[in-house]
Amino acid sequence: MMIILSIIIPAYNVEKTLARCLDTLIDTSLLEKIEILVVNDGSTDGTLDLANQYKKCYPSFVRVINKKNGGHGSTLNAGILLAKGKYIRIIDGDDWVDTDSFIKSVNALEKLETDIVCMPYQRVDLNTYESTYFDTPGIAKNVTFTLQDVNPENLYFALASTCFATKLMRRSNIHFLEHTFYVDVMLNVLPVLYAKDIVLLPYDVYRYGVGNINQSISIQNFIARYKDHQRVIMKCLEQCDINKFLLSVSEKRHIYNILKQVIITHCKILKFGLKDNDKLALFLRDISIYDEQLISGIRTRLFLIKIKYFLKKICPQLTRTIAKFYRSM
């Protein structure tokens, strides 16, 4: 029987949360349908021992890959290389899934052949346990489509929402940067260049825990690791020469939209986090070398952001009123 889904769990010092993650994934109804690859990235706590305990208890489900520390990207490289499933899903060792929805999603994947499969997910505040639901608006579920069929600006292939066909990942030949944070940006962009079709499923599977100050997405870590974020962006631009691909207008719009979001985030880090205009100018210069069309509009957007920050500083009430007005439209 063919394995339907390979779950890659990047695991670095997740002794306290790995059991929760694995417990929500393992269910007897999924026997021979899934494999769970726990990729221990040189952990210094009891992560490896715990993973091996689960492997001993559930040998039909759990495989353990033990490697020297190389960062999140290195765990993805190792997991994708060894995956046996038709699809790949990445679940961080400090996150978890809703088991019932997960089972339904695996059974649905068994009947699919599309390159990319997206599902809703919830972002859970680890301090308050309040959750925020994320879905893709305006696109029908269970209907196969291409980026030419929809508004591409409504799509975002977040790690928490997406399964990728294993054949797509190998066709894309993506090599994730090692010893580098934020490599999931590469997943948002590069596979789309090779994907033929997409489908959205209704199953609310992933639970993405946020609110931990040690997470890479915290403001403090974005500032401290801005070089990693910039390295990932430049790697994407290097591998994502859009003009080399026979892409439709919609496909190009999607790629540009994702890259612009990431680039604007980085510009904010340099401008308002580091407060370093020289680094910002050099970054924008480097981007323009890769793609002049991409840089057009970004400078205007930055100008508008500067105005917003200025207004927020001198007249916060007016800023809140304007924001409230736009949200109501």
N, C-alpha and C positions, 0 to 999 in steps of 0.2 A: 504493500500500500504506500502510495506517495505521500511524503510529508507536505502538508499544505502550507504551514507557516513556521518559519524560523524566527524565534524571538532572540534578539541580541541584547544582552544586559551588560552595558559598560559598568564595571564594579571597581570603584576605588574607595576604600575605607567606608563601606556602607554596611558594616556589621549590624548596626542598630535598625536598619530599614530593609535589608535584603529579604528577610523572612516574610515580611508583609507583602513585598513584591511577588515573591515566588508562590506564596500561599494563594494569592488571588488568580494566579495563572494556571495552577495545576488542578485538573479535574479529570476524573476517569473517562468521561465522555469524549475527551480529546486525545485519548491514547492512540498513538501512531499517526495523529493528525498534526501535532506540533512537536517542535524540539525547542528547548530553552538553552541557549549558549551563554553561560555566565563567564564573561571575559574579565578575569581578575587582573587588574593593571598594577601589579606590584604593591598591593595593599600592605600597610604596616599594622593593621589591627587584625581582627579575627575573621575578616571577610572570606578568605580562602578556605579556612576550616569549615565555616558555615556552608559555603557552596558545596564542599565535598560531602558534608553530611546529607545535604539534599540530594546530591548525586547518588549516594549510597541508598537512600530511602526511595528515590524515584529514578532508577536507572533508565527507565524507558522515556523519561521526560528531559532530564537534566544532563547537559554536558558541561564540563568545566575546562576553560582554556586559561592556563596560567602563564603570564608573561611579565617581562620587566616593564617598569613604568614607562609609558610613552605618551600618556594623555588620551583624551577622549577619541581623537582621530585614529590613534593606533588600535584602539579596541574595535572600532568600526572596520578598519582594514582587516583585522584578524577574523572578525565574525563573518563578514561578507565572503571572505575567501573560503571559509569552512562550512557555510550554510548549505543545507541540503533541501530546504523547503522551496515550494513554488513562489512564495512571497517572503519578504523580510519585513519585520517590524522591530523598531528600536525602543526599548523601555528602560529608562535609567533606573539604577538600583535603589534610588530613594523615592521613586514613584510607584504607582500600583494601578490596577485596573478594576473595573466592575466585572465580576466573574460572569454573571448571566449575559451581559452584553458582549463580553469577550467570546463566549461560546457561540453565540449567534453570529458574530462576525467571522469566526473561523469557518463555520458551516457555509456561510455565504461566499467566502473566498474560494472554497472548494469548487464552486460552480463558475468562477470567473477566470478570464484570461487577460484582462486589461492590465496595462502597464502600471498605472497608479490608482490606488484606492484610498479615498479620504472618508473620515468619519468625524462626528462631533467629539468633543472632549470637555472636561471641566478643569479649571484652574482652582486649586484648593489652597486657601490661606492656612498655613500650618500653625498659626498662632490663634486664629479665631474659628477655624474650620468652616468659614463661609466659602461657598463655591461660586464660580462664575462660569456660565455655560457658553461655549464657543461652537458655532456652526457656520456653514457656508450658505449665505442667503441667495435666493433667486435662482437656484439650480435644483432641478428635480432629483430625487433619490432613485437609485436602482436603474438609472438610465445611462448607458455608455455614451460619452461625448468626447469631442476634441476641443482644444482651446479656440478653434474657429467658430464653435457653436454657441459660445457663451461670452459674457463680459469677463475678460481675463483678470480685471482688477478685483473681482470678487473672490479670487482663488489665492490661497496661501498654503503651501504644502508644509505645514509645521510638523516637527518631529512627533508631537503628541497626537497628531490626527492622521498620519499617513502610513500606508503599507506600500512598499515598492516591489514590483516583480523582480525576482532574483536575476532573471535574464536581462532585465533593464539595467540593473546595477552593474552587471558584468559587461554589458554592451557599452555603457557609459564610461567604463574604465576609470572611475573616480578614485584617486588616491588621496585620502584625507591627510591633512597636515598633522604631524605628530608634535607632541610637547606644545600644543596650541589650543587655547580655548576658542569657543564660538564656531567650531567646524560645522555645526548643524546648518549654518548659513549655506554651505555648499550643497547640502541636501535640498534646500529650498529652491535652488537655482539650476544646478547642472543636470539632474536627471530629466528635466523637462525638455532639454534640447534633443533628447533621444526618444522621448515617450510618444507613442502613437495614440493612446486613448486613456480615458479617465472615467471613473465611476464614483459616485458618492453613495455611501451606505448610511442608514439611519441609526446605527448602533453607537450609543454614547459609552465608549470603552475606557479611555485613558483618564487617569487622575493625576494631574500635574501639580505637585506640591510646590508652593512658593512662600516667600516670607523669611527664608533662612538667609541671614546676612552673609553667609559663606558661599552662597550660590553665585555662579558666574554672572547672572543677570542683575545682581544688585548694583546700585549706582556706584558704590565704592569700588566694586571689582571691575566695573566697566572702565572707570577712570584708571585704576591701577594696571589693568591689562589692555589698555588701548592699543598697544603694539600688536597683540594677538588679533584683535578685532580688525585692525588695518591689514595685517598679513593675510587674513582670510578673504577680505574684500579684494585685495590685489590678486590673490590666487584665483578667485572666481573670474575676475576680468581676464586674466591670462588664459584660462581654459574656456572662457565663454565668449570667444570672438564671434559675435552674432552674425557677422557678414559671411562667415564660412559655412553657415547652416542655411538650408533651404526652408526658412521659416515663413509662416504666414504673418500678416500684419498683426493678428490677434496674439500669436505666439510671441512675437517681438514685444508687443505691448506688455504681456505678462512678465517677461524677463526684465524689461526696463522698470516695470513697476516694483518688482521685488528688489532689484538692485538699488533703486532710488530710495526705498524705505530704509535699507541697511545703511546706505551712504549718508542719508540725512541724520540717522541716529549717530553715526560716527562723527559727523560734523558738529553735532551738539556736544559730544564728549570733548572734542578738541576746543570748541569755542567757549562753552559754559562750564565744563568740568575742569579741564586743564587750564582754561583761559589763555590759550597759546595761539594767537593769530598766525604766527609764522608757520607752525606745524599745519594749521588748517590750509594756508595758502599752498604749501608744498603738496599736501594731500590732494587738493583739487587740481593742481597742475599734473600730478601723476595720473589721475583718473582721465583727464582730457587727452592724454597721450593714447590711451586705449580706445576711447570712444567719445568723440566730440558731441554726438547726439545725446548721449547719456548725461553729459555735464550741463547741457542746455536745460534750463529750468531749475536746476539745483541751486544756482546762485540767487535766482529770484526767490525761491522757497526760503533760502537762508535769510534773505533780506526781510521777508515777512515774519520769520521767526524772531529776528532781532527786534522788530517793531513790537511784536507780541510781548517779549520779555521786558522791553522798555515800558510799555503801557502797564504791564502787571506790576512793575516796580513803583511807578509814580501814581497809578490809579487802579488798584486791584479790584475795586468794586465795578468799575467800568468794564474791565476785562472779563469778570465773571458774568456780567449782564450780556455782553456780546457772545460769550461762549454758550450761555443758556439759550440765547436767541437762535444760534445756528443749530443747536441740538434739537430744538423744537421744530425746525423746518423739515 
